[in-house]
Amino acid sequence: MPAIRPRHLCSVAAALALTVTAPATTATAADSSAALREVLFVGNNWDGTADVIKSSGDFAKIGRVDVIPDKDERMAEINADPIKWIYFMAIRNSVGEGHDQFVDDMYSTPDGKSVVVSRPSFADVVSLDLATGDINWRFPVSGYRADHMALSPDGTRVAVSASTSNTVHVLDIVSGKELGRFATGDKPHENIFTKDGKYLYNMAIGDVNTQTDAPWLDWTKGDRRITVVDASTYQQVKVIDMRPRLDAIGLTDYSDAVRPAVFSPDESKLYFQVSFFNGFFEYDLATDRITRTKTLPKNPATSDDRTSFVNDSRHHGLSMSPDGSKLCVAGTMDDYATVVNRATLQEGPLVTASKPYWATVSGDGKSCVVSESGTDQVTAIDFATGRKTVSVPVGDHPQRIRLGHVRTGWAGPSAG
């Protein structure tokens, strides 16, 4: 079950939309298709912006979106509610590392007219008009923090983790209407739709901002599990707890908090990272067991003090080349990224990167693109050679990077 590739699903969704809204003529379809431009959205978590860059090539900046145009209004609400204020400050002083978290995740609509953004510190999801920068709709999540999202293969729905209420909301991407929700383990994090759109996976990572990080205190981290639901009814169909799977191969001291994950193209394998570990695992869905473990090099300059790892994530960021032959790993606390041969699990060159926080695939499928949150840039690494090709500057503390679309000729909101 592969990680959803937005460049494919957005193209499909756009094409489907055209068959409904446009006359069935080749010329009209071609003209409408030409109105879209594939891009990468880069969420700058600490300054509340999203940079839009080319999806391949030199990855040059195209424009920028202010994702918190309503900041004054939101802050007035928070300051007027003691409970909201406490959670806002808790986010700033824990997972935010002293900063507010204004953008975690984002996806564009198939028509390239809007971008939908989850905003942790404001505990909501908003749709922003890319032409004007105005808010189309706002959905406050349950609880007090919004986190990772996922886009359905047809581009019509976004799933968002509400991390303090142990809930995932599924929203209509155009209207913002809630279509369904489901319960998860503690602190839901990553969401992934299967490529056929039938199932939705959520990975709950537990409490990552406590100091009880020693292996013998692992039980204090909460209920960490993968919840699989039917993506039509949002009813639970399966729960996968990696604790017994790790114990079965003798890794009793390893965390079972599944972080970023990616499925193989044939949907038979899941590759995933866990808290505190410099490496990743391969899980076979048919046999329900962990089949391979890959331990990656440690940076000698990185302390092994687990309490020093940002939000428990020694390595955080994983993507796969379109042909399934290579994995790209963001070695967050070890300050590198590397391409790993999926067949042999042999890593390539360790590309120096400052606290890389995410890894995705370029529009042409040739590069892995990582966000360097420590130096405010994104860096492209060639899947074929494993070597860096280019770095481009972005905003403060880039995290999530997602492929999407804007209208041809777009260079930023007119009011931005």
C-alpha positions as CSV (number, residue, x, y, z in Angstrom):
1,M,0.0,0.0,0.0
2,P,2.2,2.9,-1.2
3,A,2.3,6.3,0.2
4,I,-0.1,8.5,-1.7
5,R,1.7,10.4,-4.5
6,P,-0.1,13.8,-4.8
7,R,1.4,14.4,-8.3
8,H,-0.6,11.4,-9.6
9,L,-3.8,11.8,-7.6
10,C,-4.1,15.5,-8.3
11,S,-3.7,14.9,-12.0
12,V,-6.3,12.2,-11.9
13,A,-8.7,14.3,-9.8
14,A,-8.3,17.3,-12.1
15,A,-9.0,15.1,-15.1
16,L,-12.2,13.7,-13.4
17,A,-13.3,17.2,-12.6
18,L,-13.0,18.3,-16.2
19,T,-15.1,15.4,-17.4
20,V,-17.9,16.7,-15.2
21,T,-17.7,20.4,-15.7
22,A,-16.4,20.9,-19.2
23,P,-17.8,20.0,-22.6
24,A,-16.4,16.8,-23.9
25,T,-14.1,18.2,-26.5
26,T,-10.4,17.6,-26.8
27,A,-9.6,21.3,-27.2
28,T,-11.4,22.3,-24.1
29,A,-9.8,19.5,-22.0
30,A,-6.4,20.5,-23.2
31,D,-6.9,24.2,-22.5
32,S,-8.2,23.4,-19.0
33,S,-5.3,21.0,-18.2
34,A,-2.8,23.6,-19.4
35,A,-4.2,26.0,-16.8
36,L,-2.6,24.0,-14.0
37,R,1.0,24.0,-12.9
38,E,2.5,21.3,-10.6
39,V,4.4,22.7,-7.6
40,L,5.7,21.9,-4.2
41,F,4.2,23.5,-1.2
42,V,6.6,23.9,1.7
43,G,5.1,24.7,5.1
44,N,7.1,27.1,7.2
45,N,5.8,26.1,10.6
46,W,7.2,28.9,12.8
47,D,6.5,31.9,10.6
48,G,3.1,30.9,9.4
49,T,3.8,30.8,5.6
50,A,3.9,28.3,2.8
51,D,6.4,28.7,0.1
52,V,5.5,27.5,-3.3
53,I,8.4,26.2,-5.4
54,K,9.0,24.4,-8.7
55,S,8.3,20.7,-8.4
56,S,11.5,19.6,-10.1
57,G,14.5,21.1,-11.9
58,D,16.0,24.0,-9.9
59,F,13.1,24.0,-7.4
60,A,13.0,27.8,-7.7
61,K,10.6,29.8,-5.6
62,I,7.3,30.8,-7.3
63,G,5.4,32.5,-4.6
64,R,4.4,32.6,-0.9
65,V,1.1,32.2,1.0
66,D,0.4,33.7,4.4
67,V,-1.5,30.9,6.1
68,I,-2.5,32.9,9.2
69,P,-4.2,36.0,7.7
70,D,-6.7,35.7,10.6
71,K,-4.0,35.7,13.3
72,D,-5.4,38.6,15.3
73,E,-8.8,37.1,15.4
74,R,-7.5,33.7,16.5
75,M,-5.3,35.2,19.2
76,A,-8.2,37.2,20.6
77,E,-10.2,34.0,21.0
78,I,-7.3,32.2,22.6
79,N,-6.5,35.0,25.0
80,A,-10.2,35.1,26.0
81,D,-10.3,31.4,26.9
82,P,-8.0,30.3,29.8
83,I,-8.1,26.6,28.7
84,K,-7.3,27.5,25.0
85,W,-4.5,29.8,26.3
86,I,-3.0,27.0,28.4
87,Y,-2.9,24.6,25.5
88,F,-1.6,27.3,23.1
89,M,1.3,28.0,25.5
90,A,1.9,24.3,26.1
91,I,2.3,23.8,22.3
92,R,4.7,26.7,22.1
93,N,6.9,25.5,25.0
94,S,6.9,21.8,24.2
95,V,6.5,20.5,20.7
96,G,7.0,24.0,19.3
97,E,10.5,24.3,20.9
98,G,9.6,27.8,22.1
99,H,7.8,28.8,18.9
100,D,4.2,28.8,17.8
101,Q,3.2,26.1,15.3
102,F,1.3,27.8,12.5
103,V,1.4,25.2,9.7
104,D,1.8,21.5,9.9
105,D,0.5,20.1,6.7
106,M,-1.1,21.3,3.4
107,Y,-2.7,20.1,0.2
108,S,-4.0,22.0,-2.8
109,T,-7.4,21.4,-4.3
110,P,-7.4,19.6,-7.7
111,D,-8.3,22.8,-9.5
112,G,-5.3,24.6,-8.1
113,K,-7.5,27.4,-6.7
114,S,-7.0,26.8,-3.0
115,V,-4.7,25.2,-0.5
116,V,-5.9,23.5,2.7
117,V,-3.7,23.9,5.8
118,S,-3.7,22.3,9.2
119,R,-2.6,24.8,11.9
120,P,-1.5,23.2,15.2
121,S,-1.4,26.2,17.5
122,F,-4.8,27.4,16.2
123,A,-6.3,23.9,16.4
124,D,-7.9,24.1,13.0
125,V,-7.9,23.5,9.3
126,V,-8.4,26.3,6.9
127,S,-8.8,26.6,3.1
128,L,-7.1,29.6,1.6
129,D,-7.9,31.1,-1.8
130,L,-4.6,31.1,-3.7
131,A,-5.7,34.1,-5.8
132,T,-6.6,36.4,-2.9
133,G,-5.1,34.8,0.2
134,D,-8.6,35.0,1.8
135,I,-10.0,32.1,3.9
136,N,-12.6,30.1,2.2
137,W,-13.6,28.0,5.2
138,R,-12.3,27.1,8.6
139,F,-12.8,23.9,10.6
140,P,-11.9,23.8,14.3
141,V,-10.7,20.3,15.2
142,S,-11.8,18.6,18.4
143,G,-9.4,19.2,21.2
144,Y,-6.6,21.8,21.0
145,R,-4.1,20.8,18.3
146,A,-4.2,19.9,14.6
147,D,-1.5,17.8,13.0
148,H,-0.7,15.7,9.9
149,M,-3.1,15.4,7.1
150,A,-3.7,13.1,4.1
151,L,-5.4,13.6,0.8
152,S,-7.7,11.0,-0.7
153,P,-6.6,9.6,-4.1
154,D,-9.5,11.4,-5.9
155,G,-8.5,14.7,-4.3
156,T,-11.9,15.3,-2.7
157,R,-11.2,14.7,1.0
158,V,-8.6,15.5,3.6
159,A,-8.0,13.6,6.8
160,V,-6.5,15.5,9.7
161,S,-5.2,14.3,13.1
162,A,-6.6,16.1,16.1
163,S,-3.8,15.1,18.4
164,T,-5.1,16.0,21.8
165,S,-8.6,14.4,21.3
166,N,-7.3,11.1,19.7
167,T,-9.5,11.7,16.7
168,V,-9.1,11.9,12.9
169,H,-11.6,14.2,11.1
170,V,-12.3,13.6,7.4
171,L,-13.3,16.8,5.6
172,D,-14.7,17.7,2.2
173,I,-11.8,19.6,0.6
174,V,-14.1,22.1,-1.2
175,S,-16.6,22.9,1.5
176,G,-14.8,22.0,4.7
177,K,-17.8,20.0,5.8
178,E,-17.0,17.0,8.1
179,L,-17.8,13.8,6.3
180,G,-16.8,11.5,9.2
181,R,-14.4,10.9,12.1
182,F,-12.9,8.0,14.0
183,A,-11.0,7.3,17.2
184,T,-7.3,6.5,17.3
185,G,-4.6,5.7,19.8
186,D,-2.9,8.4,21.8
187,K,-1.7,11.5,19.8
188,P,-2.7,10.6,16.2
189,H,0.1,11.6,13.8
190,E,0.6,10.4,10.2
191,N,-2.4,9.5,7.9
192,I,-2.2,7.5,4.7
193,F,-4.9,6.6,2.3
194,T,-4.4,3.4,0.3
195,K,-4.1,4.0,-3.4
196,D,-7.5,2.5,-4.2
197,G,-9.0,4.9,-1.6
198,K,-10.7,2.0,0.3
199,Y,-8.7,2.3,3.6
200,L,-7.2,5.0,5.7
201,Y,-4.3,4.3,8.1
202,N,-3.5,6.4,11.1
203,M,-0.3,6.2,13.2
204,A,-0.7,7.2,16.8
205,I,2.7,8.1,18.4
206,G,1.8,8.6,22.0
207,D,3.3,11.3,24.3
208,V,6.4,12.6,22.6
209,N,7.0,15.7,24.8
210,T,7.6,14.0,28.1
211,Q,11.1,13.4,29.6
212,T,10.3,9.7,30.4
213,D,12.3,8.6,27.5
214,A,14.3,5.7,29.0
215,P,13.3,2.3,27.5
216,W,12.0,1.0,30.9
217,L,9.7,4.0,31.0
218,D,8.2,3.3,27.6
219,W,4.9,2.3,29.1
220,T,4.3,5.9,30.1
221,K,4.1,7.0,26.5
222,G,0.5,5.9,26.0
223,D,-1.4,3.8,23.5
224,R,0.6,3.7,20.3
225,R,-0.9,1.8,17.4
226,I,-1.9,1.9,13.8
227,T,-5.6,2.2,13.3
228,V,-7.0,1.1,9.9
229,V,-10.5,2.3,8.9
230,D,-12.9,1.8,6.0
231,A,-12.5,5.1,4.1
232,S,-16.2,5.1,3.2
233,T,-17.8,4.4,6.6
234,Y,-14.8,5.4,8.8
235,Q,-15.4,2.2,10.8
236,Q,-12.4,0.5,12.3
237,V,-11.3,-2.6,10.4
238,K,-8.0,-3.4,12.0
239,V,-5.5,-2.3,14.7
240,I,-1.8,-3.0,14.3
241,D,0.3,-2.8,17.5
242,M,4.0,-2.9,16.7
243,R,5.0,-3.8,20.3
244,P,4.5,-7.6,20.0
245,R,6.0,-7.5,16.5
246,L,9.2,-5.8,17.8
247,D,9.3,-8.1,20.8
248,A,9.1,-11.1,18.4
249,I,12.5,-10.2,16.8
250,G,14.1,-9.4,20.1
251,L,13.8,-5.6,20.0
252,T,12.1,-5.2,23.4
253,D,13.9,-1.9,24.1
254,Y,12.8,-0.2,20.8
255,S,9.9,2.2,20.7
256,D,6.7,1.1,19.0
257,A,5.6,4.6,18.1
258,V,5.3,4.5,14.3
259,R,6.3,7.9,12.8
260,P,6.5,8.7,9.1
261,A,5.8,5.6,6.9
262,V,5.5,4.7,3.3
263,F,4.0,1.7,1.5
264,S,5.7,-0.2,-1.3
265,P,4.1,0.2,-4.8
266,D,2.5,-3.3,-4.7
267,E,1.0,-2.5,-1.2
268,S,2.6,-5.5,0.4
269,K,5.2,-3.8,2.6
270,L,5.2,-0.9,5.0
271,Y,8.4,0.9,5.8
272,F,8.3,3.0,9.0
273,Q,10.4,4.9,11.5
274,V,9.9,4.8,15.2
275,S,10.8,7.2,18.1
276,F,14.4,7.3,19.2
277,F,15.7,5.0,16.4
278,N,18.3,5.9,13.7
279,G,16.8,3.7,11.0
280,F,13.6,2.1,9.9
281,F,11.7,-1.2,9.6
282,E,10.1,-3.3,6.9
283,Y,6.7,-4.8,7.8
284,D,5.0,-7.5,5.7
285,L,1.2,-7.0,5.7
286,A,0.4,-10.5,4.6
287,T,2.4,-12.3,7.3
288,D,1.9,-9.6,9.8
289,R,5.5,-9.4,10.9
290,I,8.5,-7.2,10.7
291,T,10.8,-8.7,8.1
292,R,13.8,-6.4,8.0
293,T,15.5,-3.8,10.2
294,K,17.8,-1.1,8.9
295,T,20.0,0.7,11.3
296,L,21.6,3.8,9.8
297,P,24.8,5.5,11.0
298,K,24.8,7.8,14.0
299,N,26.4,11.2,13.8
300,P,29.2,11.2,16.3
301,A,28.3,14.8,17.2
302,T,24.7,13.8,18.2
303,S,24.2,12.9,21.8
304,D,22.6,9.6,22.6
305,D,20.6,11.3,25.4
306,R,17.1,10.4,24.3
307,T,15.7,13.4,26.2
308,S,17.6,15.7,23.8
309,F,15.8,14.4,20.7
310,V,13.2,16.8,19.3
311,N,9.8,15.3,20.1
312,D,11.4,11.8,20.4
313,S,12.1,11.7,16.7
314,R,15.8,10.8,16.0
315,H,14.9,10.2,12.4
316,H,11.7,11.7,11.0
317,G,11.0,11.7,7.2
318,L,10.7,8.8,4.7
319,S,9.8,8.6,1.0
320,M,10.2,6.1,-1.8
321,S,11.1,6.5,-5.5
322,P,8.2,5.9,-7.9
323,D,9.6,2.6,-9.0
324,G,10.0,1.4,-5.5
325,S,13.7,0.8,-5.7
326,K,15.0,3.5,-3.4
327,L,14.0,4.9,0.0
328,C,15.0,8.3,1.1
329,V,15.5,8.9,4.9
330,A,15.6,12.2,6.8
331,G,18.1,11.6,9.7
332,T,16.7,14.5,11.7
333,M,18.8,14.5,14.8
334,D,21.9,13.1,13.0
335,D,21.9,16.0,10.5
336,Y,21.9,14.1,7.3
337,A,19.7,12.5,4.6
338,T,20.4,9.4,2.6
339,V,19.0,7.3,-0.2
340,V,18.8,3.6,0.6
341,N,18.6,0.7,-1.9
342,R,15.4,-1.1,-1.1
343,A,16.6,-4.5,-2.2
344,T,19.9,-4.5,-0.3
345,L,19.1,-1.8,2.4
346,Q,22.5,-0.4,1.6
347,E,22.6,3.4,2.2
348,G,24.3,5.8,-0.2
349,P,26.2,8.9,0.7
350,L,25.2,10.7,3.9
351,V,24.1,14.1,2.6
352,T,24.7,16.8,5.2
353,A,21.4,18.4,6.2
354,S,20.5,20.5,9.2
355,K,17.7,18.9,11.2
356,P,15.9,17.5,8.1
357,Y,12.2,17.1,9.1
358,W,10.5,15.5,6.1
359,A,11.2,13.8,2.8
360,T,9.0,13.7,-0.3
361,V,9.4,13.0,-4.0
362,S,9.8,15.6,-6.7
363,G,7.2,16.0,-9.5
364,D,9.4,14.2,-12.0
365,G,10.1,11.4,-9.6
366,K,13.9,11.8,-9.9
367,S,14.6,13.4,-6.6
368,C,14.0,13.2,-2.9
369,V,13.2,16.6,-1.4
370,V,13.9,17.1,2.3
371,S,13.1,20.1,4.5
372,E,16.1,21.4,6.5
373,S,14.4,23.0,9.4
374,G,17.7,24.0,11.0
375,T,18.8,26.2,8.1
376,D,15.5,27.1,6.5
377,Q,16.0,25.5,3.1
378,V,14.8,22.5,1.1
379,T,17.4,20.2,-0.5
380,A,17.0,17.9,-3.4
381,I,18.8,14.6,-3.6
382,D,19.1,12.5,-6.7
383,F,17.6,9.1,-6.3
384,A,20.0,7.6,-8.9
385,T,23.2,8.8,-7.3
386,G,22.2,9.6,-3.8
387,R,23.9,13.0,-4.0
388,K,22.6,16.5,-3.4
389,T,21.7,18.5,-6.5
390,V,20.4,21.8,-5.1
391,S,19.2,23.7,-2.0
392,V,16.8,26.6,-2.1
393,P,15.9,29.0,0.8
394,V,12.4,29.0,2.3
395,G,10.8,30.4,5.4
396,D,11.3,29.8,9.2
397,H,11.4,26.1,10.2
398,P,10.2,24.2,7.1
399,Q,8.5,20.9,7.9
400,R,6.0,19.3,5.6
401,I,6.5,19.3,1.8
402,R,3.6,18.3,-0.5
403,L,3.1,18.2,-4.2
404,G,0.1,20.1,-5.5
405,H,-1.1,22.5,-8.2
406,V,-1.6,26.2,-8.7
407,R,-3.1,28.0,-11.7
408,T,-0.7,28.7,-14.5
409,G,0.9,32.1,-14.1
410,W,0.3,32.2,-10.3
411,A,3.0,34.1,-8.4
412,G,1.3,34.6,-5.0
413,P,-2.0,36.0,-3.7
414,S,-2.9,39.4,-5.0
415,A,-3.4,40.7,-1.5
416,G,-0.3,38.8,-0.1
